[in-house]
Amino acid sequence: MTCAILTFGAISHAQQVFRVTTIPEEAATEQVRKFTPIATYLEKKLGMKVEFTPVTDYPAAVEALVNKRVDLVWFGGFTHVQANLRSGGKIIPIAQREEDTRFQSVFIAKTDSGIKTLADMKGKEISFGSQSSTSGHLMPRNFLLEAKIDPEKDFKRVAFSGAHDATIASVVSGRVAAAALDITVWKKFVSENKVDTKAVDVFYTTPPYFNYNWSVHADMPAAMRERVMKALLDLDPNTAEGKEILTLNRATRYVPTKPENYKGLETAAKSAGLL
């Protein structure tokens, strides 16, 4: 199993190299740490060389699968929707974490900021994650709009950190007053004592929605698609290998998913003016 920066050349299954990438929701070093074990696992299950190939930003992950430069991508719900629209309906979600059937975002602020509700953010500098992030932008924006809060009109400034870890840092450092991010990244930072919740903490948690999934291109042979999906669904938290991979992926287990699960996100994106 090797790791390399994504090269923009066509691949074919005849080459017996299976390429995996992910949206860069955290730093590149963290991506490699999280996804190298699952690439190694897939290499054994598929009986072919597997390369985990990081990309630099969310749109690059979309283009990589749309143009079949990779075979399997870990998408956020919104990037899955973008890729599916960009490809003319050719992107198929095959598995998601059990957690992704009821995902949530959190809004955080310094505990002494006086920000206790979404309305308290009015007039302040606020940060989202990547513009293409489901949990760091699309759904937080969706719930703000439902609360009759327009980020562009009601906030002093809207920033985009690019990644969830950077979002936390922007609040801790005081660059912004409040920010929205993926609840699982927040919980990871708290559990690893990387953030002091006495200084910065959650003041609002969104209602649940469908989020991340593993997606493939419709041109992948059906038999290969089934093998990849089975490998993901077979990950067992009761084995050492399965526990390591699932823990790194912040998952209890993988479950099947379907395109219909992401129609709500597409509707939310259109309502928010992001599609």
C-alpha positions in Angstrom: 0.0 0.0 0.0 1.4 3.3 -1.0 0.5 6.9 -0.4 1.0 9.6 -3.1 -0.4 12.9 -4.1 -3.1 12.5 -6.7 -1.8 12.6 -10.3 -4.2 13.6 -13.0 -3.9 10.7 -15.4 -6.6 8.2 -16.4 -6.7 4.9 -14.7 -8.3 1.6 -15.6 -9.2 -1.5 -13.5 -7.0 -3.5 -15.9 -4.0 -1.8 -14.3 -5.0 -3.5 -11.0 -4.4 -0.4 -9.0 -7.3 0.8 -7.0 -7.2 4.5 -6.0 -8.9 5.9 -2.9 -9.2 9.6 -1.9 -11.2 11.7 0.6 -12.4 15.3 1.0 -9.6 17.1 3.0 -11.7 17.8 6.1 -8.6 17.8 8.2 -4.9 18.3 7.8 -3.1 16.1 5.2 -1.1 14.3 7.9 -4.4 13.4 9.6 -5.9 12.2 6.4 -3.0 9.8 5.8 -3.2 8.6 9.4 -6.9 8.0 9.2 -7.1 6.4 5.7 -3.9 4.4 5.3 -5.2 1.5 7.4 -8.5 1.2 5.4 -6.5 1.3 2.2 -4.3 -1.6 3.5 -7.4 -3.5 4.4 -9.0 -3.0 1.0 -5.8 -4.2 -0.6 -6.2 -7.5 1.1 -9.9 -7.8 0.4 -9.7 -6.8 -3.3 -6.5 -8.6 -4.0 -4.9 -5.7 -5.8 -2.7 -2.7 -5.1 -4.5 0.1 -3.4 -3.2 3.7 -3.3 -4.6 6.3 -1.0 -4.1 9.6 -2.9 -4.8 12.8 -1.0 -6.1 15.9 -2.7 -5.7 19.5 -1.8 -9.3 20.7 -1.6 -13.0 19.6 -1.7 -13.6 20.4 -5.4 -10.5 18.3 -6.3 -12.1 15.3 -4.6 -15.3 15.8 -6.7 -13.4 16.1 -10.0 -11.2 13.1 -9.2 -14.2 10.7 -9.1 -16.3 12.5 -11.8 -13.3 12.0 -14.2 -12.5 8.5 -12.9 -9.0 9.4 -11.7 -9.9 7.6 -8.5 -12.1 4.6 -7.8 -13.5 5.3 -4.3 -14.0 8.6 -2.5 -15.0 9.5 1.1 -17.4 12.3 0.5 -19.4 14.6 2.7 -23.1 14.6 1.8 -22.8 17.9 -0.1 -19.7 16.9 -2.1 -21.5 13.7 -3.0 -24.4 15.8 -4.3 -22.0 18.1 -6.2 -20.2 15.1 -7.8 -23.5 13.5 -8.7 -24.8 16.6 -10.4 -21.4 17.3 -12.0 -21.4 13.8 -13.5 -25.0 13.7 -14.7 -26.1 11.3 -12.1 -23.1 8.9 -12.4 -22.0 8.8 -8.7 -23.3 6.0 -6.5 -23.1 6.0 -2.7 -22.4 2.5 -1.4 -21.8 2.8 2.4 -22.0 5.3 5.2 -21.2 5.2 8.9 -24.1 4.4 11.1 -23.5 7.9 12.6 -24.1 9.4 9.1 -27.8 8.4 9.2 -28.3 11.0 12.0 -25.4 13.4 11.7 -25.2 16.8 13.4 -23.2 20.1 13.3 -22.2 22.2 16.3 -21.7 25.9 16.7 -19.0 26.9 19.1 -17.9 30.1 20.8 -15.7 31.3 23.7 -17.7 30.7 26.9 -17.2 34.3 28.0 -18.3 35.7 24.7 -21.9 36.2 25.6 -23.0 34.0 22.7 -25.6 31.6 23.8 -28.0 31.4 20.9 -27.8 31.6 17.1 -29.3 35.1 17.2 -26.4 36.2 19.5 -24.0 35.8 16.6 -25.6 38.8 14.8 -23.1 41.5 14.1 -20.1 39.2 14.9 -17.4 37.7 12.8 -18.3 34.0 12.1 -16.5 31.1 10.4 -17.6 28.1 8.5 -15.3 25.3 7.3 -14.9 24.6 3.6 -17.5 26.2 1.4 -18.2 22.6 0.1 -18.5 21.1 3.6 -21.9 19.6 4.5 -21.4 19.8 8.3 -19.1 22.8 8.3 -21.2 25.0 5.9 -24.2 23.8 4.0 -26.3 22.4 6.9 -25.3 25.1 9.5 -26.2 27.7 6.9 -29.5 25.8 6.2 -30.4 25.9 9.9 -29.4 29.6 10.2 -31.7 30.5 7.3 -34.5 28.4 8.9 -34.0 30.6 12.1 -34.4 33.7 9.9 -30.6 34.6 10.1 -28.9 35.5 6.8 -25.1 35.1 7.2 -24.3 37.7 4.6 -26.6 40.3 6.0 -26.6 39.6 9.7 -22.9 38.8 10.4 -20.1 41.3 10.4 -17.9 39.0 8.4 -18.2 35.4 7.1 -14.9 33.5 6.9 -14.1 30.0 5.6 -11.4 28.1 7.4 -11.1 25.3 4.9 -11.1 22.4 7.5 -12.8 21.6 10.8 -9.6 21.6 12.8 -8.8 25.1 11.5 -12.4 26.2 12.4 -11.8 25.3 16.0 -8.4 27.1 16.0 -10.1 30.2 14.6 -12.4 30.4 17.6 -9.7 29.5 20.2 -7.4 32.2 18.8 -10.2 34.8 18.7 -10.0 35.4 15.0 -13.8 34.9 14.9 -16.4 35.0 17.6 -18.2 31.8 16.7 -18.0 29.0 14.1 -19.8 25.8 12.9 -18.3 22.4 12.4 -18.7 18.6 12.3 -19.8 17.3 15.7 -17.5 14.2 15.4 -14.4 16.3 14.9 -15.4 18.5 17.9 -15.9 15.4 20.1 -12.6 14.0 19.0 -10.8 17.2 19.9 -12.5 17.2 23.3 -11.7 13.6 24.0 -8.1 14.1 23.1 -7.9 17.2 25.3 -7.0 19.4 22.3 -9.5 22.0 23.3 -10.4 23.5 26.7 -14.2 23.4 27.0 -14.0 25.8 29.9 -12.8 28.4 27.4 -14.5 27.3 24.1 -17.6 25.2 24.0 -20.8 24.2 22.0 -23.7 26.6 22.3 -26.0 25.1 19.6 -26.3 21.6 18.1 -28.3 21.2 14.9 -31.1 18.7 14.2 -29.9 15.5 12.5 -29.4 14.9 8.8 -27.7 12.4 6.4 -24.0 13.1 5.8 -20.8 11.3 4.7 -20.5 8.3 2.5 -18.2 6.2 0.4 -19.0 6.8 -3.3 -18.0 5.1 -6.6 -18.5 6.0 -10.2 -21.4 4.2 -12.0 -18.9 3.0 -14.6 -17.2 0.7 -12.1 -18.1 -2.9 -12.9 -21.0 -4.1 -10.7 -19.1 -7.0 -9.4 -16.2 -4.8 -8.2 -18.7 -2.4 -6.6 -20.2 -5.2 -4.7 -16.8 -6.4 -3.5 -15.9 -2.9 -2.3 -19.2 -2.4 -0.5 -19.0 -5.9 1.1 -15.5 -5.1 2.4 -16.7 -1.9 4.0 -19.8 -3.5 5.5 -17.7 -6.4 6.8 -15.5 -4.2 9.0 -16.0 -5.7 12.5 -15.3 -3.6 15.6 -14.7 -6.9 17.5 -11.5 -7.5 15.5 -8.3 -5.6 16.1 -8.1 -4.5 12.5 -11.7 -3.5 12.3 -11.6 -1.6 15.6 -8.6 0.4 14.4 -10.1 1.4 11.1 -13.6 2.2 12.5 -12.1 4.2 15.4 -9.9 6.2 13.0 -13.0 6.8 10.8 -15.0 7.8 13.9 -17.5 5.0 13.1 -19.2 2.3 15.0 -19.8 0.4 11.8 -20.6 0.9 8.1 -24.1 0.4 6.8 -25.6 0.4 3.3 -26.8 3.7 1.9 -28.8 4.9 -1.1 -29.1 8.0 -3.4 -32.4 9.0 -1.9 -30.7 9.7 1.5 -29.0 12.7 -0.1 -32.0 14.3 -1.8 -32.7 16.4 1.3 -29.1 17.8 1.2 -29.6 18.7 -2.5 -32.8 20.6 -1.6 -31.1 22.4 1.3 -28.2 23.4 -1.0 -30.5 24.8 -3.6 -32.5 26.7 -0.9 -29.3 28.1 0.5 -28.2 29.2 -3.0 -25.2 26.9 -3.0 -26.2 24.9 -6.1 
